[in-house]
Amino acid sequence: MDQVYISKNRSGFEVGSYVAITPVAKKQAISAYYYHTEKLEPIKVQIINEIFEFSDDSENAIITGSFLNKGFDFEDIDIIVINGTKKPIEQFIADRFGIKSHIMDMTYESLRKGANTDPLFRMLLSRFVAKKRILLKFESKINYKLLDIYLLKSKLLINNFDSFNGKEKYRLVRNTIAIKRFMEYKKLSDESVNKDINDCFGKDAAVKIKNNTFEKTIFIKKYKALHSNLFERIMEWIKNDKKQK
């Protein structure tokens, strides 16, 4: 420890020659920007910093999704790369950490457009860690055709309840509630969506759904009513929009 090792392969230096030992310059530490993100485990901070260092030729990189949840119950790392990197970032993460990643390559313009029109993308951006500071001003612009597509996917839960595990059920319910809040121009975050799930389906419903312990009959009845109401509102808007045109 604290020793200096000088290789014996040092041609040009006679025994007894005086030399100067200087430290190799270190890379400037990355000062990541945390947005609505709680304190992360040290290993996650290390992973984030290494990803940011690897993506140094991109304009910005944003890490979001379940990776930022407390603990290690996540399937992959969601990364938004702004004005991308030519480096194989997905392969780097797999080789370096043995973790799958989902890379979204976009511009700042497409990022803001997605945040303003897509409730599920807005949910992703409700908290994140960015390589560089980024300020987002959310202005909801309702695209009812896009919401209709998302709602159609969530309908699968009604007729295929037993085919999904707890995490899948929770994701579909969360998406439906996110659509509802987006249509009502309300804030989107994990906390607000989980509160609405509990308000709609009962105390601790979000946890019970995720743990796959929610009683099927009660759930289907309430979820079907919720889904039907949202679908009718979307169809009504689409009809009115066609009349105006």
C-alpha positions in Angstrom: 0.0 0.0 0.0 1.2 3.5 -0.8 4.2 2.2 -2.7 5.5 3.2 -6.1 6.2 0.4 -8.5 8.7 1.2 -11.3 9.0 -1.5 -14.0 12.5 -2.9 -14.6 11.9 -2.3 -18.4 13.1 1.3 -18.3 15.6 1.8 -21.1 17.4 5.1 -21.2 17.7 5.3 -17.4 21.0 4.3 -15.7 20.9 2.8 -12.2 20.8 5.6 -9.7 19.2 8.1 -12.1 16.8 10.6 -10.5 13.2 10.6 -11.8 10.0 12.5 -10.9 6.9 10.5 -9.9 3.6 12.3 -10.7 0.1 11.0 -10.5 -1.8 10.3 -13.7 -4.5 12.8 -14.3 -8.0 11.6 -13.3 -11.2 12.1 -15.2 -13.3 14.8 -13.8 -16.0 13.3 -11.5 -19.5 13.3 -13.0 -21.9 15.4 -11.1 -25.2 13.6 -11.9 -28.5 15.4 -11.8 -31.1 13.7 -9.6 -34.7 14.5 -10.2 -37.3 13.3 -7.6 -35.0 10.4 -6.9 -34.3 9.2 -3.4 -30.9 8.1 -2.1 -29.6 5.1 -4.1 -27.6 2.2 -3.0 -23.8 2.7 -3.6 -23.6 -0.1 -6.2 -26.3 1.6 -8.2 -24.5 4.9 -8.0 -21.4 3.2 -9.3 -23.2 1.6 -12.2 -24.8 4.9 -13.1 -21.5 6.7 -13.1 -19.8 4.1 -15.2 -22.7 4.2 -17.7 -22.4 8.0 -17.9 -18.6 7.8 -18.4 -19.0 5.2 -21.2 -21.6 7.4 -23.0 -19.3 10.4 -22.9 -19.8 11.1 -26.6 -23.6 11.6 -26.2 -25.1 15.0 -25.4 -26.9 13.6 -22.4 -27.9 10.3 -20.8 -30.9 9.7 -18.6 -31.5 6.7 -16.4 -35.0 6.0 -15.2 -37.5 3.2 -14.5 -37.6 0.5 -11.9 -33.8 0.5 -11.5 -34.3 3.6 -9.3 -36.6 1.8 -7.0 -35.3 0.9 -3.6 -33.7 -2.6 -3.6 -32.8 -4.8 -6.5 -36.1 -5.9 -7.8 -35.8 -4.7 -11.4 -35.7 -6.4 -14.8 -33.5 -4.0 -16.7 -32.1 -0.4 -16.8 -34.1 2.1 -18.9 -31.7 4.6 -20.5 -32.7 7.6 -22.6 -29.7 8.7 -24.7 -29.9 12.2 -26.1 -28.2 12.7 -29.5 -26.7 9.2 -29.1 -23.5 7.5 -28.6 -21.8 5.4 -31.2 -20.5 3.1 -28.5 -22.3 -0.2 -27.9 -23.8 0.9 -24.6 -26.2 -2.0 -24.3 -23.3 -4.5 -24.7 -21.2 -2.6 -22.3 -23.8 -2.9 -19.5 -24.4 -6.6 -20.2 -20.6 -7.4 -20.2 -19.7 -5.1 -17.3 -22.7 -5.7 -14.9 -24.6 -8.7 -16.3 -27.8 -6.5 -16.5 -30.2 -6.1 -19.4 -30.9 -2.6 -20.6 -33.5 -0.8 -22.7 -32.0 2.0 -24.7 -34.1 4.9 -26.2 -32.1 7.1 -28.5 -33.7 10.5 -29.2 -33.3 14.2 -29.4 -34.3 16.8 -26.8 -37.2 17.7 -29.1 -38.6 14.2 -29.3 -38.1 13.8 -25.5 -40.2 16.8 -24.8 -42.8 15.8 -27.3 -43.1 12.3 -25.8 -43.4 13.7 -22.3 -46.2 16.0 -23.4 -48.3 13.4 -25.3 -47.5 10.0 -23.9 -48.6 9.2 -20.3 -46.5 6.2 -20.0 -43.4 8.0 -21.1 -44.3 10.8 -18.7 -44.4 8.2 -16.0 -40.8 7.3 -16.8 -39.7 10.9 -16.5 -41.4 11.4 -13.2 -38.0 10.7 -11.7 -34.6 10.1 -13.2 -30.9 10.5 -12.9 -29.3 12.5 -15.8 -25.6 12.9 -16.7 -26.3 16.6 -17.3 -28.9 18.9 -15.7 -32.2 19.0 -17.7 -35.3 21.0 -17.0 -38.6 19.7 -18.3 -41.8 21.7 -18.4 -44.7 19.3 -18.8 -47.6 20.5 -20.9 -50.1 17.7 -21.6 -51.4 17.5 -25.2 -54.0 14.8 -25.4 -53.6 12.4 -28.3 -56.7 10.2 -27.9 -55.8 7.8 -30.6 -52.5 7.0 -28.7 -54.5 6.6 -25.5 -56.9 4.3 -27.2 -54.0 2.0 -28.3 -52.7 1.9 -24.7 -56.1 1.3 -23.3 -56.6 -1.6 -25.7 -53.5 -3.3 -24.3 -54.7 -2.8 -20.8 -58.0 -4.5 -21.7 -56.2 -7.8 -21.9 -56.2 -8.0 -18.1 -60.0 -8.3 -18.0 -60.2 -11.6 -20.0 -56.8 -12.9 -19.2 -56.4 -12.2 -15.5 -55.1 -15.6 -14.5 -52.5 -15.5 -17.3 -50.5 -12.7 -15.8 -48.2 -12.7 -12.8 -48.5 -10.0 -10.1 -45.9 -7.6 -11.6 -47.6 -7.8 -15.0 -51.1 -7.2 -13.5 -49.7 -4.2 -11.6 -48.1 -2.7 -14.7 -51.3 -2.9 -16.7 -53.3 -1.4 -13.8 -50.7 1.3 -13.3 -50.8 2.1 -17.1 -54.6 2.5 -17.0 -54.5 4.8 -14.0 -51.8 6.8 -15.6 -54.0 7.3 -18.7 -56.8 8.4 -16.4 -54.7 11.0 -14.6 -53.2 12.2 -17.9 -56.6 12.8 -19.3 -57.5 14.7 -16.2 -54.3 16.8 -16.5 -53.1 15.6 -13.2 -49.5 15.0 -12.0 -48.0 11.6 -12.9 -45.7 9.8 -10.4 -45.4 6.4 -8.8 -46.8 7.9 -5.6 -49.9 9.6 -7.1 -50.7 6.5 -9.3 -50.4 4.1 -6.4 -52.7 6.4 -4.3 -55.3 6.3 -7.1 -55.0 2.5 -7.3 -55.6 2.2 -3.6 -58.5 4.7 -3.8 -60.1 2.8 -6.7 -59.5 -0.8 -5.5 -59.2 -0.5 -1.8 -56.6 -0.3 1.0 -53.1 -1.6 0.0 -54.5 -2.6 -3.4 -51.3 -1.6 -5.2 -49.2 -4.0 -3.1 -51.7 -6.8 -3.2 -52.0 -6.6 -7.0 -48.2 -6.6 -7.3 -47.9 -9.6 -5.0 -50.7 -11.3 -6.9 -52.9 -11.7 -3.8 -55.9 -9.5 -4.9 -59.2 -11.3 -5.1 -60.1 -11.8 -8.7 -63.9 -11.3 -8.7 -63.7 -8.0 -6.8 -60.9 -6.7 -8.9 -62.4 -7.6 -12.3 -65.7 -5.8 -11.5 -64.0 -2.6 -10.5 -61.4 -2.7 -13.2 -63.9 -3.4 -15.9 -66.0 -0.3 -14.8 -62.8 1.9 -14.8 -61.7 0.7 -18.2 -65.1 1.1 -19.7 -65.5 4.6 -18.5 -62.1 5.7 -19.9 -62.9 4.0 -23.2 -66.2 5.8 -23.5 -64.6 9.2 -22.8 -61.9 8.5 -25.5 -64.5 7.4 -28.1 -66.6 10.5 -27.4 -63.7 12.8 -27.9 -62.7 11.0 -31.2 -66.3 11.4 -32.5 -66.4 15.0 -31.6 -63.1 15.6 -33.2 -64.3 14.0 -36.5 -67.4 16.2 -36.5 -65.3 19.3 -36.1 -63.2 18.3 -39.1 
